[in-house]
């Protein structure tokens, strides 16, 4: 049986994708199992509010930093620093 290049590429993708999906499923199962196995007092409303504020703050900071990375890259700020560094250090 002859395989075409496209078929081999698809098979390679599946060889990578199937174990990754299985690992994701295992991680989700472990998360649910651990969440249900841990006993403790119920979380008060203030705890949930604090948790959501932390999540939102982390996302805002992360998105803001990524936006700054893209902004500085597209406006040439990174290249200016790179060129200044190269001018200061002579090649051996």
Phi, psi and omega in degrees: 000131181261134177256139175275168180296321179296321179295319178295322177296317178297321179293321177296319178298318179294323179296328177275318187290319184297311178297325179294318178294320177296318177296321177297315178298319178296319179295319178293318178299314180297322179297313180294317179299314181294320181297320181281336183279335184277123177260149178177177179292152179293150180280129178288168181300322180296328177294317177294321178297315179297320180296315181292323176296321177295319179295313181296317179298316179298318179295320180295316179296315180298314179294321178296318179293320177295322177297320178294324178297313180293321180297313182292327179290319183283337181261008172083010181293326180291322181292325180296318178294318180298317181292321179296321180294320180292327180289329181284326184258110178289150178289140179288000000 
